[in-house]
Amino acid sequence: MQLVAITVSLALTAAGFALFGRALLRIHRFLRLGAPPPKACAPPPPGGAPPCWAGSSPPTPG
């Protein structure tokens, strides 16, 4: 009976550490410094040049 309790305890501890590590990785990815800023579109010059996303899909709002 004690062996079952120890096994369950170790399994729950491992699952807890895995979830904690996954959360830390998500926070690290969110706060990652040194990432290049997103490229901004310049306003089109007079003459009607295509927007900076010409050839790909337009940026999504939000």
ChimeraX attribute file (.defattr): number of C-alpha atoms within 10 A of each C-alpha:
attribute: neighborCount
match mode: 1-to-1
recipient: residues
	/A:1	5
	/A:2	7
	/A:3	8
	/A:4	9
	/A:5	10
	/A:6	11
	/A:7	11
	/A:8	12
	/A:9	12
	/A:10	12
	/A:11	12
	/A:12	12
	/A:13	12
	/A:14	12
	/A:15	12
	/A:16	12
	/A:17	12
	/A:18	12
	/A:19	12
	/A:20	12
	/A:21	12
	/A:22	12
	/A:23	12
	/A:24	12
	/A:25	12
	/A:26	12
	/A:27	11
	/A:28	11
	/A:29	10
	/A:30	9
	/A:31	10
	/A:32	9
	/A:33	8
	/A:34	6
	/A:35	7
	/A:36	6
	/A:37	6
	/A:38	6
	/A:39	7
	/A:40	7
	/A:41	10
	/A:42	8
	/A:43	10
	/A:44	11
	/A:45	9
	/A:46	6
	/A:47	6
	/A:48	7
	/A:49	10
	/A:50	11
	/A:51	13
	/A:52	15
	/A:53	10
	/A:54	9
	/A:55	8
	/A:56	7
	/A:57	7
	/A:58	10
	/A:59	9
	/A:60	5
	/A:61	4
	/A:62	3
